[in-house]
Amino acid sequence: MKTNRDERDLLDRGGRPTLADMLDRMTFSPSRGSIDLNGARMVLSRATFGADLQDELVRRFGEHEAMVLLLRLGYRNGREDAEFVRRAWPNLDIGDAFTAGTRIHMVTGTVRVETLHNDFDFKSDRFSGDFLWHDSVEASEYARRHGRATKPVCWAQTGYAAGYASSFFRKLILYKEVSCAAMGDKSCRVVGKTVDDWGKDDPFVRTFLEEVLVTRAEISPRIRTNALTKGSENAGVLEDMIVAPVRHELDRLAMAGLSTIVTGPDGAGCFKAAAWLHEKRFSSGQLHRVHGASDSLPDLLRSIRQTLAKKSAREQTLVIETLEDLPVETQLELVDLIHADGAAPNNFMLVGISHLSLAQLQRDSGLRGEFLHALSILPVAMPSLAAREDDISLFGDIYLSHLSTRQTEIGGHLAQDARHFIREQDWPGNLPQLRSTILRAALRSATPNSITADDIAGALDFDDTPDGDTGSAPDPAQIEAHWQAVCALLDHGLSIDDVIARIERRALSEAQGNISAAARRLGLTRAKLDYRLKAQDNTATDG
């Protein structure tokens, strides 16, 4: 790629990676038809593509929805680029990595960034910035097509800046475009602050929090925003995340005023769904939680009936766990309660919870048909954590943010390899197991600011103790014989890593590909062996 001679000095300005560093790492492979920037694939396209996309989104969904979508896409792109810079240049000073976002914006041909003010402190989560954008591709293409705009139009670029900056803080960073070249200004100008400094009542902040970041893929930065406020708000983000797969059903149940049954594996968040439904329908009132076989249940039902009989009684929600253990007489009493006067009461709701599926309850439990039918008009099935593959790393972000709210030095973020690793685990213990593993990894990590896959694998050792030989230690003579055998391999040029890799591969071969069996043979956890095998495959591919 050519650079004008009189502009070459600009390539070495700023922190690393400089523009020159980036261009030096950019390669084109004719055999693959690909452009790579330090290992990350890039695409060269005409500037009109982005303008076409914006126009079509506006035409199809309206201006506001188009803005929200492009802010969201830009935000996601910015976060991904921040992770890419950290991974591709691992030894960067964090300040250089932070400011590299402006240089990526330039090297991709998006805009030329001029810094007016950029003040930041990562430890105290302080940030304020003021930048000029010259020759913005979004502004210039808009003006070329539509003439003068009445409001700023650099939506994707604004979202990108917010996403990139937010990756370095435990607070959400938002940028506002306060002037725009498409409106006739000499250049675009953006101002960045933390969401706290903008204020939560700011209309743009509300739009960002309520519309731009409402998808599961974007919930992570909301976590960091709420982590700096009250713990209850942070918990609210977690609850929203847990119920996301069944949110539609819960909304409809709340509107219809129906009782229901929530099924799902232990640890999947069934009670969280019940509590969320109570909050959605009643917003206040009393929430009671009891086991189906509890001796206190009859007295609790009597108390609820007495409360409901009073005028202006507070709303009552009864959540019964292990619903299949309910005695028949209690089932009859509950049917009578939820069908008082032939209609569902306005101030009472029953939510049953079971780790059996609805089909199993109908077939195998002792629950009466009329009771099950009353609760299963619109049943709610909570998925296991393993079935929510795209959400697993986001839950990890939430749990790490809980540490950050306590103003400790522990917390950090999940490295990319850790994100891939936790997505591939089964998590039979669901959310509680994930939480304990993530927090344990953070506490034990040698680099607390970045939790790696190796940290996660080590943390899983506590949950998955291998069944290896627990007998007496081997005879010293056996140890000596094994040591001599290893030395012979080392003398032939193999490294200790090569020896270990061959042992692990041999164990896997003898176990006919069964990783769990091979791990037991080696005295490792399945998670750790699986991680090591994949690391070996990646090394072989890179080599």
Steps between C-alpha positions, in 0.01 A plus 500: 500500500647836397518806722555852371860601558411818687279303742736218594612668821144467628526122493732486802308738725315390811538190712545146383381348285560804280344533158833380360488193728152415380583545132811289546284219643242522222541227237315395187492132403410449132480123551234539770344821378533654846635810671636451852595752767730323742305177459150649494317487170395834356279593204560784256172641371370821349379770737163488328425163662455656844290779353283246318454308824396812690255603229341156483466477878332842510267403217413164654480586872495877533771743607496426872523122464772537236701717738460246781612212279807682369596619848473140615706361211760771548514433873554130446767567238681734739506243779629233263777730376605580857533130572687452172756770583567347842539155348703598193740729690506332844787704644344840435478763769131517590492871416632429151249219456223739604597775255557248219128518428545841339778361279292200393226743401754673278679198349165352391419820313206587723606840631802708600496560874638814664521491880399821676486354850546145630519449877477151646593295805421130482535432873244762601289453185531868411458607139418807296590557136441753225588416139461639150416263217625622163370351174259265674383238252147496644465878491651548154293222339181629661564855377586376151172309476253707697646847543506671838384296800294640787672288766826301538517188281826324599316228687725198445815703574349635823405149610848375412667763717276408794562128460876534468538734799262304725718190467769666712282614789254356748264776394312549180656776288265686266582745224270767363547659161449868583572630149502324164647581159179372342321792672737751343755513782867512404556161662324258731564533872439232761511527878548192718415454868406225739130425521507634857633835381239527227227414751247219470219743419679617187281401199792357301616298801151358545483408132837326522414307816144409410528439126857473376621264773189289551618199300674210674818560303528856634408448863861487621559877495173558684644286773796731541267799504282361774797361688590854598160569645303308759544128538126452456518657154787270409294204619217628282718470192579140593131420545415654163771288343381179665138539387585624149413168324152492658435872523224488238307230689540681832374826350189328364433324830527828689260672260250212516522467879552124486669255733759275340760227534871555439708196409873468450817344639635589842696825483342620174322790671145370548444696820647814341238465227225465761624805691526700178140408414385611846676835457360546150141424595471655845813722536446475876316266732633190674699219341493169689737211423442151636587136424215277385552259791548767767303459822453876509303510174149451653557785746635720221193433285273584791685828553476589130124432498451725801701777338310478172168516686578851622410811307793666323708190566856496368559277200626151582722274289567145618796318346505126570825318423506126422137523404473123448528446877173680575243292693171443319295695756728802456460478122123514538524800732724683250265428210222655705720801581609580145149448363309694762149582376581325174761755396865570572534741795650842435716501812638145514736303279636148537826398335607138519862401439624156401822358361290245312364584158129563456468168316666318790271670749196397300624144462692411815404733786211474739363841400129509420399582145282799591786649703755460220258636241437805715873577508593404144291740292829664407785300659852641519800277420836637615790376285818358645813714492655269239208581270581873532844484341499862384419623851759312704784750469257784570399338828872478574526875445217556746658290772835674454327836524371400844859495620560841347207653687680427826786728394758223511796448272341170395269478204642574158356347188484166325768459235388377160633146556308485829180602322542220246588252773196559721268483198619146438436364851186308599437683832280233660469724806376784279523859630623426856784287362596765245497771766720311745741402221533855364553655843744227599696557179513875567624448855766249395612665177862610466376791288172613665429761233473229234348162584636236260376159389770341713362684804151365427628147447684516832190631675295213360736255670319574826166396351627201304747313719638210293452140603870425467691258719490615861709213630853511633781686324695302238819323597815718469650242264199543269544876505867462408417266211237741367742790534765319298244430228405868487867602488552275199221680317642839593842393376343425162394864463147491636395774741315424821190653340535257208526207741191606694306561179586151373393343829168685487440402137582137579257498790231647275571238234475213749175649629370495140454875496313519831648811663345429840648149511840627386492773764424248775789285381738797520367634829376819336159662479314468174498879461875528542582218257254636244660843524852357465407291195344798326802715583719234338280502188521879478879490536526242225277711273699818566824314434 
